[in-house]
Amino acid sequence: MHFSSIQQHSMNKHSKHIFKSILLISSLFISAFVFTQELSPSTTPIELGKKGTFYVYWGWNRSLYTNSDISFKGPSYDFTLEKVAAADRPSPLSADVYLNPGNFTIPQYNFRVGYFMNDRYSISLGADHMKYVMKGYQHVKINGTISNSDTDYDGNYSNADLYLIPKFLLFEHTDGLNYFNAELRRHHQLFQRNNLSIQLSEGAGGGIIVPRTNTTLLGNPRYDQFHLAGYGLAGIAAINLTYKRFFLQTEIKGGFIDLPSIRTTMFTEDNAQQNFWFFQSNIVLGALIGPFKCGKNKL
């Protein structure tokens, strides 16, 4: 297969992924909305009383990724690895890692600041620090060409078998797969008594991906620098337990990530591209601040 055909095939798959991501986000939103309507009939008004309130939270995630095709391009190579498997890399459970402020960026974490525009809807900005690690020693298919690499891998490949070893490729977004995003969420109060409340929320958002990709490719020196590589889209659903101004929240989040510009070596002409679906399960701790009011009722 000629490599231009491979690239056209990749573009067609890219369009399908975009369409699927829109369907995923829509289905997550609709499913959560229907579920909350069943829990809270329309005849029963829901008053959250949080207009003008800010919230902030910090927590941790586990992540899953679908297999993806990864294309690598440089002056002496142009090839695609098909259906490459990857996993996350959670830090070992330790109070020194997860609770020590000096080590707060080491685990896979979630940070978010939000604002309630009214009693039902909030907008927020956040950072999802995931880690993506290509599994080593796996069998994949390779298509394309490699030449003048000073390795044993020079040649033309057409749906050939390849055993991935570190000598050929190490590929990780481990510091990390950083998803900086904005979200719109809708909130539903399920239960309230005295200072205790339980809420359900769902929403969707999008943002940019700025990974620090740890790569060694075809004998090139290791490269590991932050770079704006692409974008992400995601839908989310969460259950929140609040006592006074503090809360514990669990979340499920899923979406699509497209990375058309991944740095792989110190040379700017070398790059890679991939896209894949991701799924997060999160647990976060947070606090409410406010509410703040304007005008005559200003605090």
LOTORZA-302449 format. One line per field, with one value per residue (C-alpha): residue in one letter; residue number from 1; x, y negated, z negated. Coordinates in steps of 0.05 Angstrom, whole numbers, always signed. Layout:
<drentis>
res	A,...;
n	NUM,...;
c1	X,...;
c2	Y,...;
c3	Z,...;
</drentis>
This chain:
<drentis>
res	M,H,F,S,S,I,Q,Q,H,S,M,N,K,H,S,K,H,I,F,K,S,I,L,L,I,S,S,L,F,I,S,A,F,V,F,T,Q,E,L,S,P,S,T,T,P,I,E,L,G,K,K,G,T,F,Y,V,Y,W,G,W,N,R,S,L,Y,T,N,S,D,I,S,F,K,G,P,S,Y,D,F,T,L,E,K,V,A,A,A,D,R,P,S,P,L,S,A,D,V,Y,L,N,P,G,N,F,T,I,P,Q,Y,N,F,R,V,G,Y,F,M,N,D,R,Y,S,I,S,L,G,A,D,H,M,K,Y,V,M,K,G,Y,Q,H,V,K,I,N,G,T,I,S,N,S,D,T,D,Y,D,G,N,Y,S,N,A,D,L,Y,L,I,P,K,F,L,L,F,E,H,T,D,G,L,N,Y,F,N,A,E,L,R,R,H,H,Q,L,F,Q,R,N,N,L,S,I,Q,L,S,E,G,A,G,G,G,I,I,V,P,R,T,N,T,T,L,L,G,N,P,R,Y,D,Q,F,H,L,A,G,Y,G,L,A,G,I,A,A,I,N,L,T,Y,K,R,F,F,L,Q,T,E,I,K,G,G,F,I,D,L,P,S,I,R,T,T,M,F,T,E,D,N,A,Q,Q,N,F,W,F,F,Q,S,N,I,V,L,G,A,L,I,G,P,F,K,C,G,K,N,K,L;
n	1,2,3,4,5,6,7,8,9,10,11,12,13,14,15,16,17,18,19,20,21,22,23,24,25,26,27,28,29,30,31,32,33,34,35,36,37,38,39,40,41,42,43,44,45,46,47,48,49,50,51,52,53,54,55,56,57,58,59,60,61,62,63,64,65,66,67,68,69,70,71,72,73,74,75,76,77,78,79,80,81,82,83,84,85,86,87,88,89,90,91,92,93,94,95,96,97,98,99,100,101,102,103,104,105,106,107,108,109,110,111,112,113,114,115,116,117,118,119,120,121,122,123,124,125,126,127,128,129,130,131,132,133,134,135,136,137,138,139,140,141,142,143,144,145,146,147,148,149,150,151,152,153,154,155,156,157,158,159,160,161,162,163,164,165,166,167,168,169,170,171,172,173,174,175,176,177,178,179,180,181,182,183,184,185,186,187,188,189,190,191,192,193,194,195,196,197,198,199,200,201,202,203,204,205,206,207,208,209,210,211,212,213,214,215,216,217,218,219,220,221,222,223,224,225,226,227,228,229,230,231,232,233,234,235,236,237,238,239,240,241,242,243,244,245,246,247,248,249,250,251,252,253,254,255,256,257,258,259,260,261,262,263,264,265,266,267,268,269,270,271,272,273,274,275,276,277,278,279,280,281,282,283,284,285,286,287,288,289,290,291,292,293,294,295,296,297,298,299;
c1	+0,+28,+38,-6,-63,-47,-51,-118,-144,-121,-158,-222,-216,-203,-269,-305,-273,-297,-368,-365,-339,-399,-446,-410,-417,-489,-507,-473,-510,-578,-570,-551,-609,-660,-633,-639,-710,-729,-698,-729,-797,-814,-870,-818,-778,-703,-669,-594,-587,-516,-520,-457,-418,-349,-323,-253,-230,-170,-168,-140,-157,-148,-151,-164,-147,-169,-117,-93,-54,+9,+41,+114,+145,+215,+267,+286,+222,+147,+110,+48,+42,-29,-72,-20,-41,-28,-45,-41,+13,-15,+34,+41,-7,+31,+14,+79,+59,-16,-19,+48,+39,+110,+92,+22,+38,+67,+2,-51,-92,-153,-158,-218,-247,-320,-374,-449,-482,-550,-580,-573,-513,-439,-380,-310,-237,-194,-133,-135,-65,-68,-11,-7,+44,+52,+58,+126,+139,+74,+63,+35,+30,+74,+64,+111,+186,+248,+316,+385,+367,+433,+390,+368,+298,+311,+263,+195,+137,+68,+24,+86,+92,+135,+153,+159,+222,+255,+311,+259,+210,+194,+131,+98,+57,+76,+87,+36,-24,-46,-117,-132,-207,-271,-337,-410,-446,-519,-532,-590,-603,-625,-626,-618,-624,-593,-520,-517,-536,-527,-525,-518,-487,-472,-439,-391,-330,-267,-197,-125,-75,-4,+34,+105,+120,+178,+203,+263,+256,+304,+365,+352,+367,+310,+263,+217,+189,+120,+85,+15,-3,-78,-147,-197,-273,-307,-372,-377,-425,-413,-444,-429,-435,-431,-427,-431,-378,-337,-351,-330,-345,-338,-337,-337,-311,-302,-283,-238,-167,-134,-59,-37,+28,+70,+144,+187,+259,+299,+290,+226,+217,+206,+135,+80,+5,-50,-121,-158,-216,-205,-243,-230,-256,-242,-248,-240,-244,-268,-298,-351,-334,-389,-441,-421,-476,-476,-513,-555,-545,-470,-434;
c2	+0,-69,-114,-170,-119,-105,-179,-186,-125,-159,-223,-184,-150,-217,-244,-183,-193,-265,-243,-188,-237,-282,-222,-200,-268,-275,-205,-217,-283,-254,-191,-230,-280,-224,-189,-253,-266,-197,-211,-280,-286,-352,-363,-370,-435,-430,-489,-485,-556,-563,-621,-662,-606,-583,-513,-485,-412,-368,-293,-233,-191,-124,-123,-75,-85,-51,-24,-75,-81,-124,-156,-179,-226,-254,-267,-194,-157,-159,-101,-82,-32,-3,+12,-5,+12,-34,-41,-92,-93,-106,-123,-72,-85,-125,-183,-216,-217,-231,-276,-311,-381,-378,-318,-338,-336,-266,-224,-226,-284,-328,-402,-447,-515,-528,-581,-572,-619,-601,-547,-493,-509,-519,-535,-512,-509,-450,-408,-332,-304,-234,-188,-149,-93,-53,+20,+48,+115,+119,+143,+90,+79,+28,-8,-58,-69,-77,-95,-120,-108,-73,-17,+52,+25,-8,+17,+12,+41,+62,+91,+123,+152,+113,+130,+65,+62,+1,+3,-15,-59,-84,-127,-156,-218,-211,-282,-278,-273,-343,-361,-435,-445,-484,-450,-467,-425,-418,-401,-365,-360,-290,-296,-349,-348,-399,-409,-346,-341,-293,-319,-291,-330,-319,-361,-366,-406,-411,-439,-432,-376,-397,-332,-323,-264,-218,-188,-151,-133,-96,-110,-185,-215,-216,-276,-302,-373,-404,-418,-437,-373,-375,-378,-337,-332,-297,-284,-275,-252,-259,-245,-295,-287,-356,-371,-445,-474,-412,-356,-288,-274,-214,-223,-184,-219,-196,-228,-234,-261,-281,-294,-316,-349,-306,-323,-260,-285,-349,-363,-401,-364,-299,-289,-239,-239,-195,-197,-154,-149,-155,-139,-167,-147,-203,-216,-288,-330,-402,-463,-515,-590,-643,-657,-726,-775,-840,-905,-922,-853,-855,-822;
c3	+0,+19,-41,-12,-13,-86,-102,-65,-104,-168,-150,-137,-204,-236,-210,-237,-305,-307,-291,-344,-396,-385,-392,-456,-489,-468,-494,-561,-570,-550,-592,-655,-642,-635,-697,-739,-715,-739,-807,-813,-780,-747,-798,-853,-848,-860,-894,-901,-926,-899,-850,-856,-891,-871,-880,-878,-880,-876,-866,-829,-769,-736,-660,-603,-529,-465,-417,-366,-302,-312,-252,-255,-204,-195,-140,-135,-156,-146,-177,-217,-274,-277,-337,-389,-461,-520,-594,-649,-703,-773,-828,-883,-940,-991,-1038,-1019,-946,-950,-1012,-1012,-981,-954,-911,-889,-814,-815,-815,-761,-786,-771,-790,-776,-794,-778,-786,-793,-742,-772,-816,-762,-718,-730,-686,-704,-683,-700,-688,-680,-689,-659,-641,-576,-568,-504,-524,-508,-476,-438,-366,-318,-243,-208,-142,-109,-100,-143,-112,-134,-207,-225,-254,-231,-215,-148,-95,-62,-102,-79,-135,-164,-234,-284,-356,-394,-437,-469,-418,-365,-404,-474,-473,-536,-553,-626,-652,-627,-581,-605,-586,-601,-591,-603,-621,-628,-680,-702,-776,-808,-883,-902,-978,-1030,-1106,-1152,-1129,-1087,-1013,-955,-884,-814,-757,-683,-630,-572,-553,-512,-513,-493,-504,-526,-537,-559,-515,-535,-469,-442,-369,-323,-365,-372,-441,-490,-482,-537,-531,-538,-472,-449,-412,-401,-432,-472,-479,-536,-573,-648,-702,-777,-846,-901,-976,-1011,-1085,-1100,-1053,-1039,-991,-966,-893,-847,-772,-707,-645,-574,-509,-449,-442,-377,-376,-306,-330,-378,-387,-385,-380,-390,-316,-299,-233,-271,-295,-308,-308,-339,-364,-413,-462,-537,-600,-670,-739,-789,-863,-886,-950,-947,-980,-965,-969,-973,-949,-925,-907,-868,-875,-936,-965,-958,-1016;
</drentis>
